[in-house]
Amino acid sequence: MSGITGTTRLYAVLGDPVTQVQAPAMLNPVFAELGVDAVLVPVHVEAAHLAEVVTGLQRTGNLDGLLITVPHKIDACAFADVLSRAVQASGSTNAMRREPDGTWTAENFDGAGFVLGMAAAGHELAGRRITLVGAGGAGGAIAASVLDAGAARLHVCDPDQGKLSALLDRLAAGRPGRVTGGPAPELERADVVVNATPLGLRPDDPLPFDPALLPPGAVVADIVMKPRETPLLRAAAAAGRPVHHGAHMLSHQLDLYREFFRLGGPGRP
């Protein structure tokens, strides 16, 4: 793409805040590489205005897709006509596509991206005990995907009992005895602990948990992408625990986005 013109197709990533989003820096070069006349821009949307912004954007004739980030991944599901299996399992969406008939399909690639990123870094999930901190939009997607990847046991913690209970009910179907939950994380016997909360976006955020309480060798994964070295990951490294950065979850979604948004490219439809 040589520049934005009257034929440029639009994509938007919605969040509050959006200063941390990495998707434009990663997807816009993909558009250019593929010769797709499109651009992805960040759109700052407060929760109180989500409905009017999403419905307004969906009526924009040259807008083909939306990416959804914190804190809108759960509430944005209400604006889709079709929910994928991953969205139904997680209760959240991070990508929405306009169909040729004008309807909207919601998908969620957070969980798949997280699992692919962990595998690429050499972190096995099958047979492992996973603790997930945060039952929000990204947390729900990661929870469903790590169970599908063969995790032996998943413990989810969140202080919001309603949100936690809703996620546990969805996850328990077909997975008897593998999922537990509560207000505090189980750390002492965990093999992998994932921060799926926004804690770490701001420099004065408290740590979501103390990595020094983990057994030796337990992996600490953070889905916060900016800053790259979150306070949690710094504390985990200082405690001698292996760390996994948030950027891996997004970078391993790029091919999934290409397919979902029908962007084509070499060897692709």
Sequence and secondary structure as in RCSB ss.txt:
>XXXX:A:sequence
MSGITGTTRLYAVLGDPVTQVQAPAMLNPVFAELGVDAVLVPVHVEAAHLAEVVTGLQRTGNLDGLLITVPHKID
ACAFADVLSRAVQASGSTNAMRREPDGTWTAENFDGAGFVLGMAAAGHELAGRRITLVGAGGAGGAIAASVLDAG
AARLHVCDPDQGKLSALLDRLAAGRPGRVTGGPAPELERADVVVNATPLGLRPDDPLPFDPALLPPGAVVADIVM
KPRETPLLRAAAAAGRPVHHGAHMLSHQLDLYREFFRLGGPGRP
>XXXX:A:secstr
  S  TT EEEEEEESS TT  HHHHHHHHHHHHT  EEEEEEE  GGGHHHHHHHHHT TTEEEEEE TT TTG
GGGG SEE HHHHHHT  SEEEE TTS EEEE  HHHHHHHHHHHTT   TT EEEEE  SHHHHHHHHHHHHTT
 SEEEEE S HHHHHHHHHHHHTT TTSEEEESS   TT SEEEE SSTTSSTT   SS GGGS TT EEEE   
SSSS HHHHHHHHTT  EE THHHHHTTHHHHHHHTT   TT  
